[in-house]
Amino acid sequence: MSAKLKFMRHKHARALAVAAGLCIAGLQPAQAQGPGQGQTFQTMAPSAILMDAETGSVLFEKAADQTVTPASTVKVMTAEIVFRELKEGRLRLTDEFHVSDNAWRMGGAGSRGSSMFAQLNSRIRVEDLLRGLLIVSGNDAGIILAEGLSGTEAAFAEKMTQRARELGLKNLHFRNAWGKDDPGQKVTARDMALLADHVVRAYPEYYRYFSEREFTWGKTRQQNRNPLLGMDIGADGLKTGNIDDASGYGLIGSAVQNNQRLILAIYGLRNAKDRAEEARKILLWGFRSFESKALFDAGETIGAARLYGGAQTEVSLVSAKAVRILAPRGSTDKLTGKIVYNGPIAAPVAAGQDVARLKIFRGNALSLDLPLNAGESVDIGPLYKRAYDAGMELGAGLFRKLASKN
């Protein structure tokens, strides 16, 4: 282990947290700051976040939790739904969907938006629709997929939002599958970056469609709209988006250099040129400015959580994978961290069960957030132990109630 945690227990029984003072070389606040406040990197993007895929470390953020209009970047969520259907066997790449009048009018050539130019009343294979969606950002492809899977685009949009919640992305709200401006369709840069990370990890066999350079449908040949793919920086996805004044120019991107993958989300740029240049600048800065630091080995005890009614009073907490964080080269700043769980946790607890989360901060910015598992199984304790814990919990509850009135 490269770092030691010193724990302080908070006295709140229900929302019990364990605070950890963690010292490690090479970390500084990721939150964007004004001149003279120590910020060494700036971007003109109004909202941005850069993450390391392996560690989950946030390398840079600026208004990353501010809601924005996503435009065509919502197609990453549309693709996630389709990928999942394919992976779980409910859909095949060779299945065909019908091109409805709605899809043709709303997303076709006459709509003046991005289109794969699907013909009215034709049938198109899912694989071709995916290419139309992800390579040329076809609005018609998004509508066809939505209608083919859910009957209506509105029903599919509800599924998109529901799926986001299942993935823990509470700040994604969808109203359509292709990025049409809608006051109820809002996202944050942070949650879109997390969505992109999930797509890369969960669907490697389908993620490749994002990196294809061109797509021809009928007699129309179109280039991939992602400007990063032609920059020789290791980019292999994901999506661009813009709706003039409604959203500005946004991009969800990913690139790999020296076996390190970075994921970027930026929103609100003034034009396509600024979007491309800022995205490239941020990614290259991330690759050049950070190095990996080990905090804990996989399976190493990080802390402990209090148990209710168990054969023992605590259960050790471990991470299923090695805990690492990206650190700015040459810096000697400190990290702070805490273990968070709702407790005490009721026994029995099985080894490997998710029971807590480890949160590590650089300054006020959350840099790492990952699950912690029970390090061993703990059975229900004897009757007297459960009675004792119940009494202690009742007393703590009464104390909290009295304290809240004062």
RALIN-V384907 format. One record per residue. SS is DSSP state (H for helix, E for strand, - for the rest). PHI is phi in radians with two decimals (NA if undefined). Layout:
# RALIN-V384907
((SS,PHI) (SS,PHI))
This chain:
# RALIN-V384907
((-,NA) (-,-1.66) (-,-2.42) (-,-1.93) (E,-1.87) (E,-1.88) (E,-1.67) (E,-2.19) (E,-1.51) (-,-1.39) (-,-1.66) (-,-1.58) (-,-1.26) (-,-1.45) (-,-1.83) (-,-1.16) (E,-2.26) (E,-2.01) (E,-1.55) (E,-2.19) (E,-1.58) (E,-2.10) (-,-1.84) (-,-2.67) (-,-1.24) (-,1.67) (-,-2.13) (-,-2.50) (-,-0.99) (-,-1.58) (E,-1.15) (-,-1.11) (-,-2.24) (-,-1.41) (-,-0.99) (-,1.44) (-,-1.83) (-,1.65) (-,-1.30) (-,-1.76) (-,-2.41) (-,-2.28) (-,-2.43) (-,-1.42) (-,-1.14) (-,-1.10) (E,-2.40) (E,-2.75) (E,-2.66) (E,-2.22) (E,-2.19) (E,-1.58) (-,-1.20) (-,-1.17) (-,-1.65) (-,1.39) (-,-1.17) (E,-1.56) (E,-1.56) (E,-2.75) (E,-2.62) (E,-2.58) (-,0.87) (-,-1.25) (-,-1.85) (-,-1.41) (E,-1.25) (E,-2.39) (-,-1.46) (-,-1.42) (H,0.91) (H,-1.27) (H,-1.14) (H,-1.08) (H,-1.14) (H,-1.14) (H,-1.22) (H,-1.01) (H,-1.12) (H,-1.05) (H,-1.09) (H,-1.15) (H,-1.00) (H,-1.13) (H,-1.05) (H,-1.17) (H,-1.11) (-,-1.61) (-,1.44) (-,-1.52) (-,-2.56) (-,-2.16) (-,-1.07) (-,-1.51) (-,-1.09) (E,-2.07) (E,-2.06) (E,-1.42) (-,-1.59) (-,-1.37) (H,-1.07) (H,-1.09) (H,-1.13) (H,-1.20) (H,-1.32) (H,-1.35) (H,-2.11) (-,-1.41) (H,-1.02) (H,-1.27) (H,-1.40) (-,1.18) (-,-1.86) (-,-1.17) (-,-2.63) (-,-1.60) (-,1.12) (-,-1.21) (-,-1.51) (-,-0.98) (-,1.17) (-,-1.47) (E,-2.16) (E,-2.25) (E,-1.14) (H,-1.00) (H,-1.07) (H,-1.20) (H,-1.14) (H,-1.09) (H,-1.12) (H,-1.10) (H,-1.27) (H,-1.69) (-,-1.55) (-,-1.90) (-,1.02) (-,-1.16) (H,-1.15) (H,-1.11) (H,-1.08) (H,-1.11) (H,-1.18) (H,-1.07) (H,-1.12) (H,-1.09) (H,-1.18) (H,-1.16) (H,-1.60) (H,-2.19) (-,1.57) (-,-2.33) (H,-1.19) (H,-1.10) (H,-1.14) (H,-1.16) (H,-1.09) (H,-1.10) (H,-1.13) (H,-1.05) (H,-1.13) (H,-1.08) (H,-1.13) (H,-1.04) (H,-1.15) (H,-1.07) (-,-1.52) (-,1.42) (-,-1.75) (-,-1.38) (-,-1.81) (-,-1.85) (E,-2.29) (-,-2.04) (-,-2.18) (-,-2.70) (-,-1.67) (-,-2.28) (-,1.87) (-,-1.03) (-,-1.11) (-,-2.65) (-,-1.05) (-,-1.58) (-,-1.77) (E,-2.38) (E,-2.47) (E,-2.14) (H,-1.04) (H,-1.09) (H,-1.21) (H,-1.24) (H,-1.16) (H,-1.13) (H,-1.09) (H,-1.04) (H,-1.05) (H,-1.07) (H,-1.09) (H,-1.07) (H,-1.31) (H,-1.42) (-,-2.32) (H,-1.07) (H,-1.30) (H,-1.96) (H,-1.01) (H,-1.01) (H,-1.08) (H,-1.09) (H,-1.68) (-,-1.16) (-,-1.38) (E,-2.66) (E,-2.57) (E,-2.03) (E,-2.25) (-,1.15) (-,-1.92) (E,-1.87) (E,-1.80) (E,-2.30) (E,-1.60) (-,-1.07) (-,-1.43) (-,-1.41) (H,-1.20) (H,-1.18) (H,-1.13) (H,-1.74) (-,-1.76) (-,1.00) (-,-2.11) (-,1.54) (E,-1.22) (E,-2.41) (E,2.85) (E,-2.21) (E,-2.50) (E,-1.81) (E,-2.96) (E,-2.84) (-,-2.32) (H,0.75) (H,-1.28) (H,-1.20) (H,-2.22) (-,1.21) (E,-1.85) (E,-2.15) (E,-2.78) (E,-1.92) (E,-2.30) (E,-2.55) (E,-2.56) (E,-2.24) (E,-2.40) (-,0.88) (-,1.17) (E,-1.91) (E,-1.83) (E,-1.96) (E,-2.16) (E,-2.19) (E,-2.32) (E,-2.35) (E,-2.47) (E,1.58) (E,-1.23) (-,-1.35) (-,-2.75) (H,-1.14) (H,-1.14) (H,-1.09) (H,-1.04) (H,-1.13) (H,-1.20) (H,-1.18) (H,-1.08) (H,-1.10) (H,-1.08) (H,-1.16) (H,-1.09) (H,-1.13) (H,-1.04) (H,-1.10) (H,-1.15) (H,-1.57) (H,-1.80) (E,-2.21) (E,-2.36) (E,-1.41) (E,-2.14) (E,-1.47) (E,-1.89) (E,-2.50) (-,-1.36) (-,-1.05) (-,1.45) (-,-1.34) (E,-1.19) (E,-1.79) (E,-3.03) (E,-2.54) (E,-2.09) (E,-1.32) (E,-1.89) (E,-1.95) (-,1.24) (E,-1.73) (-,-1.17) (-,-2.38) (-,-1.46) (E,-2.43) (E,-2.22) (E,-1.24) (E,-2.05) (E,-2.36) (-,-1.85) (-,-1.20) (-,-2.23) (-,-1.04) (E,-1.69) (E,-2.29) (E,-2.45) (E,-1.53) (E,-2.11) (E,-1.03) (-,-1.09) (-,1.47) (-,-1.55) (-,-2.23) (-,-1.31) (-,-1.85) (E,-1.81) (E,-2.17) (E,-2.61) (E,-2.66) (E,-1.78) (E,-2.14) (-,-2.78) (-,-1.52) (-,-2.58) (-,-1.19) (E,-1.45) (E,-1.33) (-,-1.35) (-,-1.42) (E,-2.22) (-,-1.66) (-,-1.00) (-,1.59) (-,-1.24) (E,-1.19) (E,-2.30) (E,-2.75) (E,-2.33) (E,-1.78) (E,-2.05) (E,-2.12) (E,-2.06) (E,-1.93) (-,1.13) (-,-1.65) (E,-1.62) (E,-1.25) (E,-1.75) (E,-2.58) (E,-2.49) (E,-2.48) (E,-1.30) (E,-2.06) (E,-1.90) (E,-1.13) (-,-1.38) (-,-2.68) (-,-1.46) (E,-2.29) (-,-1.41) (E,-1.13) (-,-1.42) (-,-1.13) (H,-0.99) (H,-1.11) (H,-1.20) (H,-1.16) (H,-1.12) (H,-1.08) (H,-1.10) (H,-1.10) (H,-1.11) (H,-1.12) (H,-1.20) (H,-1.10) (H,-1.09) (H,-1.14) (H,-1.14) (H,-1.13) (H,-1.11) (H,-1.13) (H,-1.13) (H,-1.14) (H,-1.13) (H,-1.23) (H,-1.49) (-,-1.61))
